[in-house]
């Protein structure tokens, strides 16, 4: 019975993938998928990547339609950078709790308290917050962005864990917002120590959105893309992974002969996982839900994203 169900599921997925291919051609569409998506979603994507790469692809694409398989703020960033494109997402419930932890009123109040500070905002934030920002960054380029800013004080929003990590690479005064990623923040020192005991030959690779005391245990610390690249190029054959479990798809693709253990079974972002093949088909058939960003907000937010893309 279980085998029959698996065969039925596989056949259904084949049909859905075929329909997606047809719709992509009909709509002149491109599918962007974040590394934290389900495996089958990443399989149908034209580009897989972290927030930085996908922001670049959104800005560069000639496609008329962008299907963004990620969370809502990512679709907003794509729409801001490609305002003439139609941007749709498979499920509008795909939000980001960390992005919701910062609000415009609070950020404006902080700016008034520190008038000489530059605002650097992690891309995991709403369009309204980006519009109040001098420059955005991702985990991949955060240090370079901070170093590029001509200010001695930095207001950093919204991720305190990434802010703590970045602060170690600058002498600038960091005023850090108290937000965090629910998923990465779940990983504890105890989890890592237990996994290291089980897998003594494995290296621990960790995302800087994790707690500072967890990051300190890392053999390598970096963005999702940096982790994937490091594991591919490393001579080590076994890794304990301290980031969202969707990353396993690309890790296994790039390094099929290496072994990966996720540091805890709780490294799953439920918001990323709401997207699936059925929802991709539905959103491409109906062209809904579409991402809309008010023009005045988009104009201001675009500046902060474009400044980020200019940092080399």
Steps between C-alpha positions, in 0.01 A plus 500: 500500500782740590683421175181565302457836669859595419453402135178703484678798654788471253260487206310803631827692534597411142168636375535817707855557374383458141221752558748743658726472195203579273395798711853639512506506121148646470561771760864575411568428866805429709491304828729613782528269802677562828726226633256440787219383271380140470715279276232472229465878487875545460496239223272713276678829566696683232721638775557381855678724743508708815338842528793682338522283187124500450485879538762525227309262271178697553679818396658340193231276352335561161199289599163674527392301806701414812370208706670545835514189716613640831333724756309824449781749550700326225214547255486866604872542432456347154211736423697801625800413282289401199193728518400429140476127570205310641614331822288217638550270797353151550357574847450846648517349851874449453611775737812556709461534879836678524392760244188558710711572809594849378247778439526837327406704808768333710765545232412868454528553876844336500610722211395808698704380798807445280484768226856439381456126458458322168225239484611162370214256461522126447307413185269287718271798552189662356495755219391766750810438713725501192352840411633634833844350433823639361625167368390137517719193537478123508689254716730449201611862472418651842861561603587664166191720521584618853856577392372696197280736704642846569380528859645421843163387640281227351137431581466131418161331449346255558720196584695532825693176444630600158561850639714356779703301246550799269602723792814289547629618160465876553599772745179686426242538775220254434150581630333163461126428479377207710360280223599144413425208268269257680653203322871574537455625857370156602844344463679473835852427618368176651369390158836564337705332773281191482537481121875548521517209745302280258704609197853581622646518148244751376557874463233735631390758241264767632294796386559829687125532567559243774568605859848648562602217734404248228682693228816491715503120468512513121786364295360720226253790528324642197189564298308208351684541170835523677424184700410309183818619327719418800361147531550439127861618502607361838704182533279404794250226419249551782320808626262607773282770345372796700248653262152425361456144377395596147868573440550124493370486143784710359758349736416152374495617137843660526659240727325165444782300658508699822290452813285774655336497842271787597584625846141455621177374346341837579696691235191527279337830402124431480446821303741393226343157483141616425586515129458189287456395137119520507515857625755595234264368231203682650675833534628481141157406366319777689792748515413543868598594764699788355747707695414869522718768654367860516700715254627747761620216726651313204693807384668548838556129561657459155779739592603288799498181291687653207768632734540147632538358150773754425720383791780282364 
